[in-house]
Structure formats: C-alpha cells, structure tokens
Amino acid sequence: MTSAGPVISFCGMKLLDSYMLRRIGSPYAYLLTAFCMIFIIFDLFQNLSEFIEASTPLPMVFKYYAFLLPSLVKWVTPISILLAALYTLWQLTKRNELNAMRASGVSFVRIMRPIMILGLASSLSVLAINEAVEPDATQWADKFIRNLKKGGEVNTHILEQVNHTNEKARRVWNIVRLDIEAPYMHGIQIDELRANNSVARKISAKEGEWVDGVLFLYSATVSMFGEANNPIGAPSNMPVMECPDFTETPDDLAGDAMIGGLNQPTFFSAAETWRYIRNRPSLEQKTRNNLLVDLHFRLAMPWTSMIVALFGIPFGVYIGRRDALVGVISALLVFFGFYFLMSFSIWLGKNMVLPPVLCAWLPNAAVLGSSVAMVMRLR
C-alpha cells in the first residue's frame, strides 16, 4: 500500500499532461490550419490570373503552395499558439477546472507545463523547418512565380552570370551558367591571384562538372602571367583538366549569386549565411553587419512561439476570471507590440545602432522576462 500513492500520483500527472495537451492541441491545430488557408487563399487571388494565362497544371499549383508553406510557419505559429492558449485557459477557468486542479494539490506551474511543452516543441519545429526546409522551398516558390510571369520554364537550380571570389584560395570565378543539381557549369573563367592581386594564372573552359567531389574542366585553356600582367609562354590547351586542389563546391559558387544578387535572407539557412560571412573576411562592414543581423534574427525568430505561449498563460487566466474581450484585446496588443519591437530592433541593427546579437535577441529577452514575472505572480 505504501507504493500506491506515488503510482497514482504518477498516473495522475500523465493524465493531466494528456488532458491539457488535448485541450490546447485541438484549437492550436485548427488555428494553424486556418491561418495557412487564409494566406493561401489571399495569395491565390493575387496569382490566379498568372496561373490561368500560363495554363499551369493543377499539380504544379499544389506544389507551389506546398513549397510556400514553410515560409509561413514562423509567422502563423506564434499567433496560433497564443489564441489557443487564451481559449484553453478561458475554458478551464470559466468551468472552474483550473481551481479544481490547484485544490487537488497540483501547482500552477505544473498545470501549465503541457502548454510550455507545446510552445517549446513548436519553437524547435520552426527552427528545424527554417534551417532544413524553408531556404530551398522559398527559393523554388519565388523562382516559380517569377518564371511564370515571364512565361519561362521553372528551373530553380540553374543560375546565370555567376561571380564568386574565394578569398582564402585567391581565386575569382566567372560562370555563364551554373546548374547546382547536375552539378554542371558552362562558360567558365577562373583567375588565380597573387598576394598583390595580380593575375598569376587564368583558366578558361567551355564546360565543367564535379565527379565524386572533384572538379573536371573540359576544353580548357591555361595562361600564365607575370606580376606586370605580362603573358609567360604560350597558353596551354587541355581537353580535360582535373582540379583536385579546387575546394569550391556548387553551393559555394552559387552563394554569391544568391546572397549578393537576390538579397533574400529567407533563401538561406543560418549555417549557409555564417559560412558565407566566415569565408569572406574582407566584406564591407555594412554588408557584414546586415548579414549578421539576418543570421541572428533567423535564430531568434523560432523561439517566439515558446515565449508567446508563456505570456498567453496570465492573459488566459485573466480572461477566464474577468472581462474576456479586454483580455483578448490586451493580449493581441502585447503580441503585435512584440512584433513592432522586433521590427524596430532589427531596423536599429541594420543601421548599426545596436549590435547584431542584441538587436535580434533583445525583444525575446524583454518579453520573456515580463512573461515569467506575470506567471510567477499567478502562483
């Protein structure tokens, strides 16, 4: 009999978690779906004429919106979990379930643990999607629409007029056409530089490809130059030129074209952005600062879901105890104020008023601290 108490308590805790997750999970899923559908419908009205004029097959339209969804997740997840938390806690307080749980000896923090678990799981999911899925998906969706409006084919993996500088190896690349997936390139010129930036060797090739990670250039011409830019000897013609010492990958070559040319932070993961910055120590200070702001913002943004779930707890309890309308409006004002603070902080970072780390993480830290203080008062 002495062990019955802990077993019952343990089972009760599991039942409490399951019950709370069901109560908040259902409205959360409905809201997440609803907000995604609203955005898709809005986007469909904007692009419907292009779809019809281009006679876009229905499967391609579905694919476009499937690829567009990852870019929406980080925006719709926080508002969905906030409204779900407000609704769930309003129901629990209104029906005195929250008071009954606390009267049975369960602490307020313990009751709210499933909501925080859902917030943490949402943040980790958004972070994973941002890093692993969103860059390629957003890039595909963007190029799909641009090509659709131009009446061209959708080749999101092909880049034209690619320029790349490998500062460590002192190589400057100019490529007419690069296929990242093949991986294959056409119209290649590579300048190898000395320490004083004079050209030591110039390689021109009609085509090139990577085989098992090694670069092969075809129909290549190699010319050597002195420090005064004077040719040394006659150019060498090589049908096939193997370049095992060239460490550049297709993604490295595409980095300059996409980050520098398209200027879309959502096209790149934090890891890709950091690699781009690290490999270019001579970046202009303004460019480096802006890229660091984008990097830290990309890492900070997913944690909004967990923070929003936390500050939704005191507002949800307030709604159940007092005026629901006032509570909902207050929570939404704080939520959109949080986004305003985030946008303003990013603006300060881009204008070099605040350091990149501070401007990206300060709004999260401020709202997190306020939320923890409000939750502690409810205890």
Secondary structure, DSSP 4 states (H G I P E B T S, - for coil): -TTHHHHHHHHHHHHHHHHHHHHHHHHHHHHHHHHHHHHHHHHHHHHHHHHHHTT--HHHHHHHHHHHHHHHHHHHHHHHHHHHHHHHHHHHHHTTHHHHHHHTT--HHHHHHHHHHHHHHHHHHHHHHHHHTHHHHHHHHHHHHHHHHHT----TTEEEEEEEEETTTTEEEEEEEEETTTTEEEEEEEEEE-TTS-EEEEEEEEEEEEETTEEEEEEEEEEEE-TTS-EEEEEEEEEEEEETT----HHHHHHIIIIIII--GGGS-HHHHHHHHHT-TT--HHHHHHHHHHHHHHHHGGGHHHHHHHHHHHHHHHHHHS-HHHHHHHHHHHHHHHHHHHHHHHHHHHTTSS-HHHHHHHHHHHHHHHHHHHHHHH-
